[in-house]
Amino acid sequence: TRTGGAYSRLDAFPEMSVQLTQIPWLTFQPFFRWRTTYWDSREGPRDDFSFLPESVVRHFYETGVEIVGPSVFKIFETPGSEYSPRYKHVIQPRIVYRRVRQLESDFLNRIIEFDEVDSRVIDRQDLIAEVTTRFFAKRYLNPRDDQRQVWHVFEVTLGRSFDLDPLDDETLEALGAPRVQIPWFVRTIVQPTSRLYLQSNVNFTPSLKPANVSLSTRVNHDHGLFNVTWF
């Protein structure tokens, strides 16, 4: 049983990106991201599970390029519909190449891992390819609105990640960061009105067996907001 303890941390995560083309159906966007995290404690021995009062500072950067398009779309006229007199269906491919590298050579510094952002970072390269289909509607977002506005109603994304890591499995295992193959993913977003938002994420193994699932619901009200996530 992990006894853990109390600790403090500080994160800085600046990001820079630039769009190189103004073509409506195709964009190229290189990016550079930097993350620095400070912990005032680190994990103790593996058989102890306590926190040691020894500070840790980790720096890593991420570079890559995002290519979106070419996108195709079709307009559907539905003049008899009270929900929306017009729908727009968009199909949009997306490719992202990125390289993440930690500057320190001490990969086994026993940082305190709270979520996936805190995992040990090694020189890593990957490629993500996905296709997204979206539906937009013309709606009155508020009962008091005089004009309809474009509303993002529905979205489904099917994608796959390709591991381009130059390190082999034995090296990764020795560094304490074994390779985990969960390449396929499906993301669904449904928001029929401005008050209701639903999202699901499912990741699959190479044999298409579900590896992890998350469901999120957000309900907006005039007097508050309700949000529930299950994973």
Contacts in CASP RR format, 6 or more apart in sequence:
PFRMAT RR
TARGET T0000
AUTHOR 0000-0000-0000
METHOD contacts of the structure
MODEL  1
TRTGGAYSRLDAFPEMSVQLTQIPWLTFQPFFRWRTTYWDSREGPRDDFS
FLPESVVRHFYETGVEIVGPSVFKIFETPGSEYSPRYKHVIQPRIVYRRV
RQLESDFLNRIIEFDEVDSRVIDRQDLIAEVTTRFFAKRYLNPRDDQRQV
WHVFEVTLGRSFDLDPLDDETLEALGAPRVQIPWFVRTIVQPTSRLYLQS
NVNFTPSLKPANVSLSTRVNHDHGLFNVTWF
1 49 0 8 1.000
2 49 0 8 1.000
3 48 0 8 1.000
3 49 0 8 1.000
3 50 0 8 1.000
4 49 0 8 1.000
4 50 0 8 1.000
4 51 0 8 1.000
5 41 0 8 1.000
5 50 0 8 1.000
5 51 0 8 1.000
6 51 0 8 1.000
7 39 0 8 1.000
7 40 0 8 1.000
7 41 0 8 1.000
7 51 0 8 1.000
7 112 0 8 1.000
8 39 0 8 1.000
8 40 0 8 1.000
8 41 0 8 1.000
9 37 0 8 1.000
9 38 0 8 1.000
9 39 0 8 1.000
9 40 0 8 1.000
9 112 0 8 1.000
10 37 0 8 1.000
10 38 0 8 1.000
11 35 0 8 1.000
11 36 0 8 1.000
11 37 0 8 1.000
11 38 0 8 1.000
12 34 0 8 1.000
12 35 0 8 1.000
12 36 0 8 1.000
12 37 0 8 1.000
13 33 0 8 1.000
13 34 0 8 1.000
13 35 0 8 1.000
13 36 0 8 1.000
14 33 0 8 1.000
14 34 0 8 1.000
15 31 0 8 1.000
15 32 0 8 1.000
15 33 0 8 1.000
15 34 0 8 1.000
16 31 0 8 1.000
16 32 0 8 1.000
16 33 0 8 1.000
17 29 0 8 1.000
17 30 0 8 1.000
17 31 0 8 1.000
17 32 0 8 1.000
17 66 0 8 1.000
18 29 0 8 1.000
18 30 0 8 1.000
19 27 0 8 1.000
19 28 0 8 1.000
19 29 0 8 1.000
20 27 0 8 1.000
20 28 0 8 1.000
20 29 0 8 1.000
20 30 0 8 1.000
21 27 0 8 1.000
21 28 0 8 1.000
25 69 0 8 1.000
25 70 0 8 1.000
25 71 0 8 1.000
25 72 0 8 1.000
26 67 0 8 1.000
26 68 0 8 1.000
26 69 0 8 1.000
26 70 0 8 1.000
26 71 0 8 1.000
27 66 0 8 1.000
27 67 0 8 1.000
27 68 0 8 1.000
27 69 0 8 1.000
28 65 0 8 1.000
28 66 0 8 1.000
28 67 0 8 1.000
29 65 0 8 1.000
29 66 0 8 1.000
29 67 0 8 1.000
29 68 0 8 1.000
30 63 0 8 1.000
30 64 0 8 1.000
30 65 0 8 1.000
30 66 0 8 1.000
31 62 0 8 1.000
31 63 0 8 1.000
31 64 0 8 1.000
31 65 0 8 1.000
31 66 0 8 1.000
32 61 0 8 1.000
32 62 0 8 1.000
32 63 0 8 1.000
32 64 0 8 1.000
33 61 0 8 1.000
33 62 0 8 1.000
33 63 0 8 1.000
34 59 0 8 1.000
34 60 0 8 1.000
34 61 0 8 1.000
34 62 0 8 1.000
35 58 0 8 1.000
35 59 0 8 1.000
35 60 0 8 1.000
35 61 0 8 1.000
35 62 0 8 1.000
35 117 0 8 1.000
36 57 0 8 1.000
36 58 0 8 1.000
36 59 0 8 1.000
37 57 0 8 1.000
37 58 0 8 1.000
37 111 0 8 1.000
37 118 0 8 1.000
38 55 0 8 1.000
38 56 0 8 1.000
38 57 0 8 1.000
39 55 0 8 1.000
39 56 0 8 1.000
39 57 0 8 1.000
39 111 0 8 1.000
39 112 0 8 1.000
40 53 0 8 1.000
40 55 0 8 1.000
41 51 0 8 1.000
41 52 0 8 1.000
41 53 0 8 1.000
41 54 0 8 1.000
41 55 0 8 1.000
41 56 0 8 1.000
41 112 0 8 1.000
42 51 0 8 1.000
42 52 0 8 1.000
42 54 0 8 1.000
42 55 0 8 1.000
42 56 0 8 1.000
42 109 0 8 1.000
42 110 0 8 1.000
42 111 0 8 1.000
42 112 0 8 1.000
43 49 0 8 1.000
43 50 0 8 1.000
43 51 0 8 1.000
43 52 0 8 1.000
43 110 0 8 1.000
43 111 0 8 1.000
43 112 0 8 1.000
44 50 0 8 1.000
44 51 0 8 1.000
44 52 0 8 1.000
44 110 0 8 1.000
51 112 0 8 1.000
56 109 0 8 1.000
56 110 0 8 1.000
56 111 0 8 1.000
58 102 0 8 1.000
58 104 0 8 1.000
58 109 0 8 1.000
58 111 0 8 1.000
58 121 0 8 1.000
59 102 0 8 1.000
59 103 0 8 1.000
59 104 0 8 1.000
60 100 0 8 1.000
60 101 0 8 1.000
60 102 0 8 1.000
60 103 0 8 1.000
60 121 0 8 1.000
61 100 0 8 1.000
61 101 0 8 1.000
61 103 0 8 1.000
62 98 0 8 1.000
62 99 0 8 1.000
62 100 0 8 1.000
62 101 0 8 1.000
63 98 0 8 1.000
63 99 0 8 1.000
64 96 0 8 1.000
64 97 0 8 1.000
64 98 0 8 1.000
64 99 0 8 1.000
65 96 0 8 1.000
65 97 0 8 1.000
66 94 0 8 1.000
66 95 0 8 1.000
66 96 0 8 1.000
67 94 0 8 1.000
67 95 0 8 1.000
67 96 0 8 1.000
68 92 0 8 1.000
68 93 0 8 1.000
68 94 0 8 1.000
69 92 0 8 1.000
69 93 0 8 1.000
69 94 0 8 1.000
70 93 0 8 1.000
71 90 0 8 1.000
71 91 0 8 1.000
71 92 0 8 1.000
71 93 0 8 1.000
72 90 0 8 1.000
72 91 0 8 1.000
73 88 0 8 1.000
73 89 0 8 1.000
73 90 0 8 1.000
73 91 0 8 1.000
74 88 0 8 1.000
74 89 0 8 1.000
75 86 0 8 1.000
75 87 0 8 1.000
75 88 0 8 1.000
75 89 0 8 1.000
76 86 0 8 1.000
76 87 0 8 1.000
76 88 0 8 1.000
76 89 0 8 1.000
77 85 0 8 1.000
77 86 0 8 1.000
78 84 0 8 1.000
78 85 0 8 1.000
78 86 0 8 1.000
78 87 0 8 1.000
79 85 0 8 1.000
83 137 0 8 1.000
83 139 0 8 1.000
84 137 0 8 1.000
84 138 0 8 1.000
84 139 0 8 1.000
84 148 0 8 1.000
84 151 0 8 1.000
85 138 0 8 1.000
85 148 0 8 1.000
86 137 0 8 1.000
86 138 0 8 1.000
87 135 0 8 1.000
87 136 0 8 1.000
87 137 0 8 1.000
87 153 0 8 1.000
88 135 0 8 1.000
88 136 0 8 1.000
88 137 0 8 1.000
88 150 0 8 1.000
89 133 0 8 1.000
89 134 0 8 1.000
89 135 0 8 1.000
90 132 0 8 1.000
90 133 0 8 1.000
90 134 0 8 1.000
90 135 0 8 1.000
90 136 0 8 1.000
91 131 0 8 1.000
91 132 0 8 1.000
91 133 0 8 1.000
92 131 0 8 1.000
92 132 0 8 1.000
92 133 0 8 1.000
92 134 0 8 1.000
93 129 0 8 1.000
93 130 0 8 1.000
93 131 0 8 1.000
93 132 0 8 1.000
94 128 0 8 1.000
94 129 0 8 1.000
94 130 0 8 1.000
94 131 0 8 1.000
94 132 0 8 1.000
95 127 0 8 1.000
95 128 0 8 1.000
95 129 0 8 1.000
95 130 0 8 1.000
96 127 0 8 1.000
96 128 0 8 1.000
97 125 0 8 1.000
97 126 0 8 1.000
97 127 0 8 1.000
97 128 0 8 1.000
98 125 0 8 1.000
98 126 0 8 1.000
98 128 0 8 1.000
99 123 0 8 1.000
99 124 0 8 1.000
99 125 0 8 1.000
100 121 0 8 1.000
100 123 0 8 1.000
100 124 0 8 1.000
100 125 0 8 1.000
101 121 0 8 1.000
101 122 0 8 1.000
101 123 0 8 1.000
101 124 0 8 1.000
102 120 0 8 1.000
102 121 0 8 1.000
102 122 0 8 1.000
102 123 0 8 1.000
107 120 0 8 1.000
107 122 0 8 1.000
107 175 0 8 1.000
107 176 0 8 1.000
107 177 0 8 1.000
108 120 0 8 1.000
108 175 0 8 1.000
108 176 0 8 1.000
111 118 0 8 1.000
111 120 0 8 1.000
112 118 0 8 1.000
113 119 0 8 1.000
119 177 0 8 1.000
120 175 0 8 1.000
120 176 0 8 1.000
120 177 0 8 1.000
122 165 0 8 1.000
122 167 0 8 1.000
122 172 0 8 1.000
122 175 0 8 1.000
122 177 0 8 1.000
123 165 0 8 1.000
123 166 0 8 1.000
123 167 0 8 1.000
124 165 0 8 1.000
125 164 0 8 1.000
125 165 0 8 1.000
125 166 0 8 1.000
126 161 0 8 1.000
126 162 0 8 1.000
126 163 0 8 1.000
126 164 0 8 1.000
126 165 0 8 1.000
127 161 0 8 1.000
127 162 0 8 1.000
127 164 0 8 1.000
128 159 0 8 1.000
128 160 0 8 1.000
128 161 0 8 1.000
128 162 0 8 1.000
129 159 0 8 1.000
129 160 0 8 1.000
129 162 0 8 1.000
130 157 0 8 1.000
130 158 0 8 1.000
130 159 0 8 1.000
130 160 0 8 1.000
130 185 0 8 1.000
131 157 0 8 1.000
131 158 0 8 1.000
131 159 0 8 1.000
132 155 0 8 1.000
132 156 0 8 1.000
132 157 0 8 1.000
133 155 0 8 1.000
133 156 0 8 1.000
133 157 0 8 1.000
134 152 0 8 1.000
134 154 0 8 1.000
134 155 0 8 1.000
135 152 0 8 1.000
135 153 0 8 1.000
135 154 0 8 1.000
135 155 0 8 1.000
136 150 0 8 1.000
136 151 0 8 1.000
136 152 0 8 1.000
136 153 0 8 1.000
137 150 0 8 1.000
137 151 0 8 1.000
137 153 0 8 1.000
138 148 0 8 1.000
138 149 0 8 1.000
138 150 0 8 1.000
138 151 0 8 1.000
139 148 0 8 1.000
139 149 0 8 1.000
139 151 0 8 1.000
139 193 0 8 1.000
140 147 0 8 1.000
140 148 0 8 1.000
140 149 0 8 1.000
141 149 0 8 1.000
141 151 0 8 1.000
141 194 0 8 1.000
142 194 0 8 1.000
151 191 0 8 1.000
151 194 0 8 1.000
152 189 0 8 1.000
152 191 0 8 1.000
153 190 0 8 1.000
153 191 0 8 1.000
153 192 0 8 1.000
154 189 0 8 1.000
154 190 0 8 1.000
154 191 0 8 1.000
155 187 0 8 1.000
155 188 0 8 1.000
155 189 0 8 1.000
155 190 0 8 1.000
156 186 0 8 1.000
156 187 0 8 1.000
156 188 0 8 1.000
156 189 0 8 1.000
157 185 0 8 1.000
157 186 0 8 1.000
157 187 0 8 1.000
157 188 0 8 1.000
158 184 0 8 1.000
158 185 0 8 1.000
158 186 0 8 1.000
159 184 0 8 1.000
159 185 0 8 1.000
159 186 0 8 1.000
160 183 0 8 1.000
160 184 0 8 1.000
160 185 0 8 1.000
161 183 0 8 1.000
161 185 0 8 1.000
162 183 0 8 1.000
163 179 0 8 1.000
163 181 0 8 1.000
163 183 0 8 1.000
165 172 0 8 1.000
165 179 0 8 1.000
167 175 0 8 1.000
169 178 0 8 1.000
169 179 0 8 1.000
172 178 0 8 1.000
172 179 0 8 1.000
181 205 0 8 1.000
181 206 0 8 1.000
182 203 0 8 1.000
182 204 0 8 1.000
182 205 0 8 1.000
182 211 0 8 1.000
182 212 0 8 1.000
183 204 0 8 1.000
183 205 0 8 1.000
183 206 0 8 1.000
184 203 0 8 1.000
184 204 0 8 1.000
184 205 0 8 1.000
184 206 0 8 1.000
184 208 0 8 1.000
185 201 0 8 1.000
185 202 0 8 1.000
185 203 0 8 1.000
185 204 0 8 1.000
186 200 0 8 1.000
186 201 0 8 1.000
186 202 0 8 1.000
186 204 0 8 1.000
187 199 0 8 1.000
187 200 0 8 1.000
187 201 0 8 1.000
187 202 0 8 1.000
188 198 0 8 1.000
188 199 0 8 1.000
188 200 0 8 1.000
188 201 0 8 1.000
189 197 0 8 1.000
189 198 0 8 1.000
189 199 0 8 1.000
190 197 0 8 1.000
190 198 0 8 1.000
190 199 0 8 1.000
191 197 0 8 1.000
191 198 0 8 1.000
194 220 0 8 1.000
195 219 0 8 1.000
195 220 0 8 1.000
195 221 0 8 1.000
196 217 0 8 1.000
196 218 0 8 1.000
196 219 0 8 1.000
196 220 0 8 1.000
197 216 0 8 1.000
197 217 0 8 1.000
197 218 0 8 1.000
197 219 0 8 1.000
197 220 0 8 1.000
198 215 0 8 1.000
198 216 0 8 1.000
198 217 0 8 1.000
198 218 0 8 1.000
199 215 0 8 1.000
199 216 0 8 1.000
200 213 0 8 1.000
200 214 0 8 1.000
200 215 0 8 1.000
200 216 0 8 1.000
201 213 0 8 1.000
201 214 0 8 1.000
202 210 0 8 1.000
202 212 0 8 1.000
202 213 0 8 1.000
203 210 0 8 1.000
203 211 0 8 1.000
203 212 0 8 1.000
203 213 0 8 1.000
204 210 0 8 1.000
204 211 0 8 1.000
205 211 0 8 1.000
212 231 0 8 1.000
213 231 0 8 1.000
214 229 0 8 1.000
214 230 0 8 1.000
214 231 0 8 1.000
215 229 0 8 1.000
215 230 0 8 1.000
215 231 0 8 1.000
216 227 0 8 1.000
216 228 0 8 1.000
216 229 0 8 1.000
216 230 0 8 1.000
217 226 0 8 1.000
217 227 0 8 1.000
217 228 0 8 1.000
217 229 0 8 1.000
218 225 0 8 1.000
218 226 0 8 1.000
218 227 0 8 1.000
219 225 0 8 1.000
219 226 0 8 1.000
219 227 0 8 1.000
END
